[in-house]
Amino acid sequence: MILLVISGVVFLYALYVIFTQPEDRLAGSAMAFVAAALFVYYFRRRKAQREERDGDGR
């Protein structure tokens, strides 16, 4: 859950950087990409844990 919160905060900060500081747009885009990757990692890990707990592998 904490990973989800961290990725959300990083994503919001990245949007702030992209729209308010044009000279740092590349850095903001990189932060947004990292936040999206953390978000996807969180949900894949959660899905794998759920499948392991259920034991059916679906």
C-alpha positions as CSV (number, residue, x, y, z in Angstrom):
1,M,0.0,0.0,0.0
2,I,2.8,2.4,0.8
3,L,4.3,1.8,-2.6
4,L,1.0,2.8,-4.2
5,V,1.0,6.1,-2.2
6,I,4.7,6.8,-3.1
7,S,4.0,6.2,-6.8
8,G,1.0,8.5,-6.7
9,V,2.9,11.3,-5.0
10,V,5.8,11.0,-7.4
11,F,3.4,11.0,-10.4
12,L,1.7,14.1,-9.1
13,Y,5.0,15.9,-8.5
14,A,6.1,14.9,-12.0
15,L,3.0,16.4,-13.5
16,Y,3.7,19.6,-11.5
17,V,7.2,19.7,-12.9
18,I,6.1,19.1,-16.5
19,F,3.5,21.9,-16.5
20,T,5.2,24.5,-14.4
21,Q,8.9,24.2,-15.3
22,P,9.3,23.8,-19.1
23,E,13.1,23.5,-18.8
24,D,12.7,20.4,-16.7
25,R,10.1,18.7,-18.8
26,L,12.4,15.7,-19.6
27,A,13.0,15.1,-15.9
28,G,9.3,15.3,-15.2
29,S,8.6,12.8,-17.9
30,A,11.2,10.5,-16.5
31,M,9.6,10.8,-13.0
32,A,6.2,10.1,-14.5
33,F,7.5,6.9,-16.2
34,V,9.1,5.7,-13.0
35,A,5.9,6.3,-11.1
36,A,3.9,4.4,-13.7
37,A,6.4,1.5,-13.5
38,L,6.0,1.4,-9.7
39,F,2.2,1.5,-10.0
40,V,2.3,-1.5,-12.5
41,Y,4.8,-3.4,-10.3
42,Y,2.5,-2.9,-7.2
43,F,-0.6,-4.3,-9.0
44,R,1.3,-7.2,-10.5
45,R,2.8,-8.1,-7.1
46,R,-0.6,-7.9,-5.5
47,K,-2.1,-10.1,-8.2
48,A,0.7,-12.7,-7.7
49,Q,0.2,-12.7,-4.0
50,R,-3.5,-13.2,-4.4
51,E,-3.0,-16.1,-6.8
52,E,-0.5,-17.7,-4.4
53,R,-2.9,-17.3,-1.5
54,D,-5.8,-18.8,-3.5
55,G,-3.7,-21.6,-4.8
56,D,-5.5,-22.1,-8.1
57,G,-3.0,-20.1,-10.3
58,R,-5.7,-18.2,-12.2
